[in-house]
Amino acid sequence: MSNKAKIILSVFGVVISLALLVVSSILAEETVISPTSATLLSTISVIPVFAAISFAAKVDYETGVYECRKCGNIFKPTFKAYFWGAHTLTTRHLKCPKCEEKSWCKRTIPNA
């Protein structure tokens, strides 16, 4: 499976799991089911959300590499640096292993 297909699949999983959480919350709020069942359903529906977000983060980490804005070096950060780094959709604030400067590194997806 290509990297772009993995990313699309992970985003789809997050959207579906969030939809499940919204539907269960609506059912709980509208008192269609008993309060105990509503609490249980809401609690259980959070599990797929965390699983989907974890999977999406794993796929995002495995498929992407970053380019340092200071020196142009292309590198893969450690998972810890990836996870804790401030980020936007296309950049992440990382320390380059070559020049050892922190910058907003642009994310790229290799074709493999």
N, CA, C and O atoms as a GROMACS GRO file, in nm:
protein
  448
    1MET      N    1   0.085  -0.117   0.000
    1MET     CA    2   0.000   0.000   0.000
    1MET      C    3   0.090   0.124   0.000
    1MET      O    4   0.189   0.129   0.073
    2SER      N    5   0.055   0.223  -0.081
    2SER     CA    6   0.137   0.344  -0.090
    2SER      C    7   0.121   0.429   0.036
    2SER      O    8   0.026   0.414   0.112
    3ASN      N    9   0.217   0.519   0.056
    3ASN     CA   10   0.214   0.606   0.173
    3ASN      C   11   0.090   0.695   0.172
    3ASN      O   12   0.027   0.716   0.276
    4LYS      N   13   0.056   0.748   0.056
    4LYS     CA   14  -0.062   0.836   0.048
    4LYS      C   15  -0.190   0.758   0.080
    4LYS      O   16  -0.280   0.812   0.144
    5ALA      N   17  -0.198   0.634   0.036
    5ALA     CA   18  -0.315   0.552   0.066
    5ALA      C   19  -0.325   0.524   0.216
    5ALA      O   20  -0.435   0.524   0.272
    6LYS      N   21  -0.210   0.500   0.280
    6LYS     CA   22  -0.210   0.478   0.425
    6LYS      C   23  -0.260   0.602   0.499
    6LYS      O   24  -0.336   0.592   0.595
    7ILE      N   25  -0.217   0.718   0.454
    7ILE     CA   26  -0.258   0.843   0.518
    7ILE      C   27  -0.408   0.864   0.500
    7ILE      O   28  -0.478   0.902   0.594
    8ILE      N   29  -0.459   0.841   0.380
    8ILE     CA   30  -0.602   0.856   0.354
    8ILE      C   31  -0.682   0.760   0.440
    8ILE      O   32  -0.786   0.797   0.496
    9LEU      N   33  -0.636   0.636   0.450
    9LEU     CA   34  -0.704   0.536   0.533
    9LEU      C   35  -0.706   0.577   0.680
    9LEU      O   36  -0.807   0.561   0.748
   10SER      N   37  -0.595   0.631   0.729
   10SER     CA   38  -0.590   0.671   0.870
   10SER      C   39  -0.682   0.790   0.897
   10SER      O   40  -0.747   0.795   1.002
   11VAL      N   41  -0.688   0.886   0.805
   11VAL     CA   42  -0.779   1.000   0.822
   11VAL      C   43  -0.924   0.953   0.819
   11VAL      O   44  -1.006   1.000   0.898
   12PHE      N   45  -0.955   0.861   0.729
   12PHE     CA   46  -1.090   0.804   0.721
   12PHE      C   47  -1.128   0.738   0.853
   12PHE      O   48  -1.240   0.754   0.901
   13GLY      N   49  -1.034   0.664   0.913
   13GLY     CA   50  -1.060   0.599   1.041
   13GLY      C   51  -1.090   0.698   1.152
   13GLY      O   52  -1.179   0.675   1.234
   14VAL      N   53  -1.016   0.808   1.155
   14VAL     CA   54  -1.038   0.912   1.256
   14VAL      C   55  -1.176   0.973   1.238
   14VAL      O   56  -1.249   0.993   1.335
   15VAL      N   57  -1.213   1.005   1.113
   15VAL     CA   58  -1.344   1.067   1.086
   15VAL      C   59  -1.458   0.973   1.126
   15VAL      O   60  -1.554   1.016   1.190
   16ILE      N   61  -1.448   0.846   1.090
   16ILE     CA   62  -1.553   0.749   1.124
   16ILE      C   63  -1.565   0.732   1.275
   16ILE      O   64  -1.676   0.728   1.328
   17SER      N   65  -1.452   0.723   1.345
   17SER     CA   66  -1.458   0.704   1.490
   17SER      C   67  -1.513   0.828   1.560
   17SER      O   68  -1.585   0.816   1.659
   18LEU      N   69  -1.480   0.947   1.509
   18LEU     CA   70  -1.538   1.068   1.567
   18LEU      C   71  -1.689   1.074   1.540
   18LEU      O   72  -1.765   1.120   1.626
   19ALA      N   73  -1.733   1.028   1.424
   19ALA     CA   74  -1.876   1.024   1.394
   19ALA      C   75  -1.947   0.930   1.491
   19ALA      O   76  -2.056   0.961   1.539
   20LEU      N   77  -1.885   0.816   1.521
   20LEU     CA   78  -1.942   0.722   1.619
   20LEU      C   79  -1.956   0.789   1.756
   20LEU      O   80  -2.057   0.772   1.823
   21LEU      N   81  -1.856   0.866   1.796
   21LEU     CA   82  -1.860   0.936   1.925
   21LEU      C   83  -1.973   1.039   1.926
   21LEU      O   84  -2.045   1.052   2.025
   22VAL      N   85  -1.990   1.112   1.816
   22VAL     CA   86  -2.096   1.213   1.809
   22VAL      C   87  -2.234   1.147   1.815
   22VAL      O   88  -2.322   1.193   1.888
   23VAL      N   89  -2.252   1.041   1.740
   23VAL     CA   90  -2.382   0.971   1.741
   23VAL      C   91  -2.413   0.916   1.880
   23VAL      O   92  -2.526   0.929   1.927
   24SER      N   93  -2.315   0.856   1.945
   24SER     CA   94  -2.340   0.802   2.079
   24SER      C   95  -2.370   0.915   2.177
   24SER      O   96  -2.451   0.898   2.268
   25SER      N   97  -2.305   1.029   2.161
   25SER     CA   98  -2.333   1.143   2.249
   25SER      C   99  -2.474   1.196   2.228
   25SER      O  100  -2.542   1.233   2.323
   26ILE      N  101  -2.518   1.200   2.102
   26ILE     CA  102  -2.654   1.246   2.073
   26ILE      C  103  -2.756   1.149   2.133
   26ILE      O  104  -2.855   1.193   2.193
   27LEU      N  105  -2.732   1.020   2.117
   27LEU     CA  106  -2.823   0.922   2.176
   27LEU      C  107  -2.829   0.937   2.328
   27LEU      O  108  -2.936   0.927   2.388
   28ALA      N  109  -2.715   0.962   2.389
   28ALA     CA  110  -2.711   0.978   2.534
   28ALA      C  111  -2.784   1.106   2.577
   28ALA      O  112  -2.854   1.107   2.679
   29GLU      N  113  -2.767   1.212   2.501
   29GLU     CA  114  -2.827   1.341   2.536
   29GLU      C  115  -2.978   1.340   2.518
   29GLU      O  116  -3.050   1.401   2.597
   30GLU      N  117  -3.026   1.274   2.417
   30GLU     CA  118  -3.169   1.273   2.387
   30GLU      C  119  -3.247   1.173   2.472
   30GLU      O  120  -3.368   1.156   2.452
   31THR      N  121  -3.183   1.110   2.564
   31THR     CA  122  -3.242   1.009   2.654
   31THR      C  123  -3.319   0.901   2.579
   31THR      O  124  -3.424   0.855   2.624
   32VAL      N  125  -3.267   0.861   2.465
   32VAL     CA  126  -3.323   0.750   2.390
   32VAL      C  127  -3.295   0.620   2.463
   32VAL      O  128  -3.369   0.523   2.452
   33ILE      N  129  -3.186   0.620   2.538
   33ILE     CA  130  -3.147   0.503   2.615
   33ILE      C  131  -3.131   0.543   2.761
   33ILE      O  132  -3.127   0.661   2.794
   34SER      N  133  -3.122   0.444   2.847
   34SER     CA  134  -3.112   0.473   2.991
   34SER      C  135  -2.980   0.545   3.022
   34SER      O  136  -2.884   0.533   2.947
   35PRO      N  137  -2.976   0.621   3.131
   35PRO     CA  138  -2.854   0.694   3.168
   35PRO      C  139  -2.732   0.603   3.184
   35PRO      O  140  -2.621   0.639   3.145
   36THR      N  141  -2.752   0.485   3.241
   36THR     CA  142  -2.640   0.391   3.259
   36THR      C  143  -2.589   0.344   3.124
   36THR      O  144  -2.468   0.340   3.101
   37SER      N  145  -2.679   0.309   3.035
   37SER     CA  146  -2.640   0.266   2.900
   37SER      C  147  -2.574   0.380   2.823
   37SER      O  148  -2.479   0.357   2.749
   38ALA      N  149  -2.624   0.501   2.841
   38ALA     CA  150  -2.568   0.618   2.773
   38ALA      C  151  -2.424   0.642   2.819
   38ALA      O  152  -2.337   0.670   2.737
   39THR      N  153  -2.401   0.631   2.949
   39THR     CA  154  -2.265   0.649   3.001
   39THR      C  155  -2.173   0.541   2.948
   39THR      O  156  -2.060   0.570   2.906
   40LEU      N  157  -2.219   0.419   2.949
   40LEU     CA  158  -2.139   0.308   2.899
   40LEU      C  159  -2.110   0.324   2.749
   40LEU      O  160  -1.996   0.305   2.706
   41LEU      N  161  -2.211   0.359   2.670
   41LEU     CA  162  -2.194   0.378   2.526
   41LEU      C  163  -2.096   0.491   2.496
   41LEU      O  164  -2.011   0.478   2.408
   42SER      N  165  -2.109   0.602   2.568
   42SER     CA  166  -2.018   0.715   2.546
   42SER      C  167  -1.875   0.679   2.582
   42SER      O  168  -1.781   0.715   2.512
   43THR      N  169  -1.858   0.607   2.692
   43THR     CA  170  -1.725   0.566   2.735
   43THR      C  171  -1.662   0.470   2.635
   43THR      O  172  -1.545   0.484   2.600
   44ILE      N  173  -1.740   0.373   2.590
   44ILE     CA  174  -1.688   0.275   2.495
   44ILE      C  175  -1.658   0.339   2.360
   44ILE      O  176  -1.563   0.298   2.293
   45SER      N  177  -1.736   0.438   2.319
   45SER     CA  178  -1.714   0.499   2.187
   45SER      C  179  -1.590   0.587   2.184
   45SER      O  180  -1.545   0.625   2.075
   46VAL      N  181  -1.533   0.620   2.299
   46VAL     CA  182  -1.409   0.698   2.303
   46VAL      C  183  -1.291   0.609   2.262
   46VAL      O  184  -1.192   0.658   2.207
   47ILE      N  185  -1.300   0.479   2.288
   47ILE     CA  186  -1.190   0.387   2.258
   47ILE      C  187  -1.153   0.387   2.110
   47ILE      O  188  -1.034   0.398   2.079
   48PRO      N  189  -1.249   0.376   2.016
   48PRO     CA  190  -1.210   0.380   1.875
   48PRO      C  191  -1.148   0.514   1.833
   48PRO      O  192  -1.063   0.518   1.744
   49VAL      N  193  -1.189   0.622   1.898
   49VAL     CA  194  -1.129   0.753   1.867
   49VAL      C  195  -0.980   0.751   1.901
   49VAL      O  196  -0.897   0.790   1.819
   50PHE      N  197  -0.946   0.707   2.021
   50PHE     CA  198  -0.805   0.701   2.060
   50PHE      C  199  -0.727   0.603   1.973
   50PHE      O  200  -0.612   0.629   1.937
   51ALA      N  201  -0.789   0.490   1.940
   51ALA     CA  202  -0.722   0.392   1.853
   51ALA      C  203  -0.696   0.451   1.715
   51ALA      O  204  -0.588   0.434   1.660
   52ALA      N  205  -0.795   0.519   1.658
   52ALA     CA  206  -0.780   0.578   1.524
   52ALA      C  207  -0.676   0.690   1.524
   52ALA      O  208  -0.597   0.700   1.430
   53ILE      N  209  -0.676   0.773   1.627
   53ILE     CA  210  -0.577   0.881   1.635
   53ILE      C  211  -0.437   0.823   1.653
   53ILE      O  212  -0.342   0.873   1.594
   54SER      N  213  -0.425   0.720   1.733
   54SER     CA  214  -0.294   0.655   1.751
   54SER      C  215  -0.245   0.594   1.621
   54SER      O  216  -0.128   0.608   1.586
   55PHE      N  217  -0.335   0.527   1.549
   55PHE     CA  218  -0.298   0.469   1.420
   55PHE      C  219  -0.258   0.578   1.320
   55PHE      O  220  -0.160   0.562   1.247
   56ALA      N  221  -0.334   0.687   1.318
   56ALA     CA  222  -0.302   0.798   1.227
   56ALA      C  223  -0.165   0.858   1.259
   56ALA      O  224  -0.089   0.890   1.168
   57ALA      N  225  -0.134   0.874   1.388
   57ALA     CA  226  -0.004   0.928   1.426
   57ALA      C  227   0.108   0.832   1.386
   57ALA      O  228   0.213   0.876   1.340
   58LYS      N  229   0.086   0.703   1.403
   58LYS     CA  230   0.187   0.602   1.365
   58LYS      C  231   0.211   0.605   1.215
   58LYS      O  232   0.326   0.605   1.170
   59VAL      N  233   0.104   0.609   1.136
   59VAL     CA  234   0.118   0.614   0.990
   59VAL      C  235   0.186   0.744   0.948
   59VAL      O  236   0.274   0.742   0.862
   60ASP      N  237   0.147   0.855   1.008
   60ASP     CA  238   0.207   0.983   0.975
   60ASP      C  239   0.357   0.982   1.004
   60ASP      O  240   0.436   1.032   0.924
   61TYR      N  241   0.396   0.925   1.116
   61TYR     CA  242   0.538   0.918   1.152
   61TYR      C  243   0.615   0.828   1.055
   61TYR      O  244   0.724   0.862   1.010
   62GLU      N  245   0.558   0.712   1.024
   62GLU     CA  246   0.627   0.616   0.940
   62GLU      C  247   0.640   0.661   0.795
   62GLU      O  248   0.736   0.624   0.728
   63THR      N  249   0.546   0.740   0.746
   63THR     CA  250   0.546   0.776   0.605
   63THR      C  251   0.616   0.907   0.573
   63THR      O  252   0.647   0.934   0.457
   64GLY      N  253   0.641   0.989   0.672
   64GLY     CA  254   0.695   1.121   0.644
   64GLY      C  255   0.841   1.139   0.680
   64GLY      O  256   0.893   1.075   0.772
   65VAL      N  257   0.907   1.227   0.606
   65VAL     CA  258   1.041   1.274   0.639
   65VAL      C  259   1.034   1.426   0.640
   65VAL      O  260   0.940   1.485   0.586
   66TYR      N  261   1.132   1.488   0.701
   66TYR     CA  262   1.130   1.634   0.716
   66TYR      C  263   1.253   1.698   0.656
   66TYR      O  264   1.362   1.640   0.658
   67GLU      N  265   1.235   1.819   0.603
   67GLU     CA  266   1.345   1.895   0.545
   67GLU      C  267   1.373   2.016   0.632
   67GLU      O  268   1.284   2.098   0.658
   68CYS      N  269   1.498   2.027   0.676
   68CYS     CA  270   1.540   2.139   0.760
   68CYS      C  271   1.536   2.268   0.677
   68CYS      O  272   1.588   2.270   0.565
   69ARG      N  273   1.477   2.372   0.730
   69ARG     CA  274   1.470   2.500   0.658
   69ARG      C  275   1.603   2.575   0.664
   69ARG      O  276   1.628   2.664   0.583
   70LYS      N  277   1.689   2.539   0.758
   70LYS     CA  278   1.818   2.608   0.772
   70LYS      C  279   1.923   2.554   0.676
   70LYS      O  280   1.991   2.631   0.609
   71CYS      N  281   1.936   2.419   0.667
   71CYS     CA  282   2.044   2.360   0.587
   71CYS      C  283   1.995   2.271   0.473
   71CYS      O  284   2.076   2.228   0.391
   72GLY      N  285   1.865   2.242   0.465
   72GLY     CA  286   1.811   2.159   0.358
   72GLY      C  287   1.826   2.009   0.379
   72GLY      O  288   1.789   1.931   0.291
   73ASN      N  289   1.878   1.967   0.494
   73ASN     CA  290   1.895   1.825   0.524
   73ASN      C  291   1.758   1.757   0.536
   73ASN      O  292   1.667   1.810   0.599
   74ILE      N  293   1.746   1.639   0.474
   74ILE     CA  294   1.622   1.560   0.485
   74ILE      C  295   1.648   1.451   0.587
   74ILE      O  296   1.744   1.375   0.575
   75PHE      N  297   1.561   1.443   0.688
   75PHE     CA  298   1.583   1.348   0.798
   75PHE      C  299   1.452   1.297   0.854
   75PHE      O  300   1.345   1.354   0.831
   76LYS      N  301   1.462   1.190   0.930
   76LYS     CA  302   1.348   1.134   1.002
   76LYS      C  303   1.378   1.156   1.151
   76LYS      O  304   1.478   1.106   1.202
   77PRO      N  305   1.292   1.229   1.221
   77PRO     CA  306   1.316   1.254   1.364
   77PRO      C  307   1.288   1.128   1.447
   77PRO      O  308   1.228   1.032   1.398
   78THR      N  309   1.331   1.131   1.570
   78THR     CA  310   1.294   1.022   1.661
   78THR      C  311   1.144   1.033   1.686
   78THR      O  312   1.085   1.140   1.668
   79PHE      N  313   1.082   0.923   1.728
   79PHE     CA  314   0.938   0.928   1.754
   79PHE      C  315   0.907   1.026   1.866
   79PHE      O  316   0.805   1.095   1.862
   80LYS      N  317   0.993   1.033   1.966
   80LYS     CA  318   0.972   1.125   2.078
   80LYS      C  319   0.971   1.270   2.028
   80LYS      O  320   0.884   1.348   2.065
   81ALA      N  321   1.068   1.305   1.943
   81ALA     CA  322   1.074   1.441   1.888
   81ALA      C  323   0.952   1.468   1.800
   81ALA      O  324   0.894   1.576   1.804
   82TYR      N  325   0.914   1.367   1.722
   82TYR     CA  326   0.795   1.379   1.637
   82TYR      C  327   0.670   1.402   1.721
   82TYR      O  328   0.592   1.493   1.695
   83PHE      N  329   0.651   1.319   1.822
   83PHE     CA  330   0.530   1.321   1.904
   83PHE      C  331   0.515   1.453   1.980
   83PHE      O  332   0.406   1.510   1.985
   84TRP      N  333   0.623   1.502   2.040
   84TRP     CA  334   0.616   1.619   2.125
   84TRP      C  335   0.640   1.751   2.052
   84TRP      O  336   0.620   1.858   2.109
   85GLY      N  337   0.682   1.745   1.925
   85GLY     CA  338   0.710   1.868   1.851
   85GLY      C  339   0.584   1.943   1.814
   85GLY      O  340   0.485   1.884   1.769
   86ALA      N  341   0.588   2.074   1.833
   86ALA     CA  342   0.475   2.157   1.788
   86ALA      C  343   0.462   2.140   1.638
   86ALA      O  344   0.563   2.124   1.568
   87HIS      N  345   0.339   2.144   1.586
   87HIS     CA  346   0.323   2.118   1.444
   87HIS      C  347   0.200   2.183   1.385
   87HIS      O  348   0.106   2.221   1.455
   88THR      N  349   0.204   2.194   1.253
   88THR     CA  350   0.088   2.230   1.172
   88THR      C  351   0.062   2.109   1.083
   88THR      O  352   0.120   2.002   1.107
   89LEU      N  353  -0.022   2.121   0.984
   89LEU     CA  354  -0.047   2.006   0.895
   89LEU      C  355   0.075   1.968   0.813
   89LEU      O  356   0.093   1.850   0.782
   90THR      N  357   0.159   2.064   0.776
   90THR     CA  358   0.271   2.035   0.686
   90THR      C  359   0.409   2.061   0.745
   90THR      O  360   0.509   2.032   0.680
   91THR      N  361   0.417   2.115   0.865
   91THR     CA  362   0.547   2.143   0.926
   91THR      C  363   0.550   2.095   1.071
   91THR      O  364   0.446   2.074   1.133
   92ARG      N  365   0.668   2.079   1.122
   92ARG     CA  366   0.687   2.039   1.261
   92ARG      C  367   0.814   2.107   1.312
   92ARG      O  368   0.913   2.115   1.240
   93HIS      N  369   0.810   2.157   1.435
   93HIS     CA  370   0.924   2.226   1.493
   93HIS      C  371   1.020   2.121   1.549
   93HIS      O  372   0.994   2.061   1.653
   94LEU      N  373   1.132   2.100   1.477
   94LEU     CA  374   1.226   1.992   1.510
   94LEU      C  375   1.369   2.043   1.509
   94LEU      O  376   1.400   2.148   1.452
   95LYS      N  377   1.456   1.966   1.574
   95LYS     CA  378   1.598   1.995   1.574
   95LYS      C  379   1.665   1.909   1.466
   95LYS      O  380   1.653   1.786   1.468
   96CYS      N  381   1.733   1.972   1.373
   96CYS     CA  382   1.799   1.902   1.264
   96CYS      C  383   1.922   1.828   1.318
   96CYS      O  384   2.002   1.887   1.391
   97PRO      N  385   1.938   1.700   1.284
   97PRO     CA  386   2.055   1.626   1.332
   97PRO      C  387   2.186   1.671   1.265
   97PRO      O  388   2.294   1.644   1.318
   98LYS      N  389   2.178   1.738   1.150
   98LYS     CA  390   2.299   1.782   1.080
   98LYS      C  391   2.350   1.916   1.132
   98LYS      O  392   2.465   1.926   1.175
   99CYS      N  393   2.267   2.018   1.127
   99CYS     CA  394   2.311   2.152   1.170
   99CYS      C  395   2.279   2.180   1.317
   99CYS      O  396   2.327   2.278   1.374
  100GLU      N  397   2.198   2.093   1.379
  100GLU     CA  398   2.158   2.102   1.519
  100GLU      C  399   2.084   2.231   1.553
  100GLU      O  400   2.088   2.278   1.667
  101GLU      N  401   2.015   2.287   1.453
  101GLU     CA  402   1.932   2.406   1.474
  101GLU      C  403   1.786   2.364   1.478
  101GLU      O  404   1.746   2.272   1.406
  102LYS      N  405   1.706   2.431   1.561
  102LYS     CA  406   1.562   2.405   1.563
  102LYS      C  407   1.496   2.498   1.462
  102LYS      O  408   1.524   2.618   1.456
  103SER      N  409   1.406   2.441   1.382
  103SER     CA  410   1.332   2.521   1.286
  103SER      C  411   1.201   2.450   1.251
  103SER      O  412   1.179   2.335   1.290
  104TRP      N  413   1.117   2.519   1.177
  104TRP     CA  414   0.993   2.459   1.129
  104TRP      C  415   1.025   2.381   1.004
  104TRP      O  416   1.038   2.438   0.895
  105CYS      N  417   1.039   2.250   1.019
  105CYS     CA  418   1.079   2.162   0.911
  105CYS      C  419   0.956   2.121   0.829
  105CYS      O  420   0.852   2.086   0.885
  106LYS      N  421   0.972   2.125   0.698
  106LYS     CA  422   0.862   2.090   0.607
  106LYS      C  423   0.855   1.938   0.592
  106LYS      O  424   0.956   1.872   0.571
  107ARG      N  425   0.736   1.886   0.602
  107ARG     CA  426   0.712   1.742   0.589
  107ARG      C  427   0.696   1.707   0.442
  107ARG      O  428   0.626   1.776   0.368
  108THR      N  429   0.761   1.598   0.401
  108THR     CA  430   0.742   1.546   0.266
  108THR      C  431   0.711   1.398   0.276
  108THR      O  432   0.745   1.333   0.374
  109ILE      N  433   0.646   1.346   0.173
  109ILE     CA  434   0.611   1.204   0.170
  109ILE      C  435   0.685   1.139   0.054
  109ILE      O  436   0.660   1.171  -0.062
  110PRO      N  437   0.777   1.047   0.085
  110PRO     CA  438   0.845   0.976  -0.024
  110PRO      C  439   0.743   0.893  -0.103
  110PRO      O  440   0.638   0.856  -0.050
  111ASN      N  441   0.774   0.863  -0.227
  111ASN     CA  442   0.681   0.789  -0.314
  111ASN      C  443   0.672   0.642  -0.284
  111ASN      O  444   0.585   0.574  -0.340
  112ALA      N  445   0.756   0.588  -0.199
  112ALA     CA  446   0.758   0.442  -0.174
  112ALA      C  447   0.633   0.393  -0.109
  112ALA      O  448   0.620   0.274  -0.082
   0.00000   0.00000   0.00000
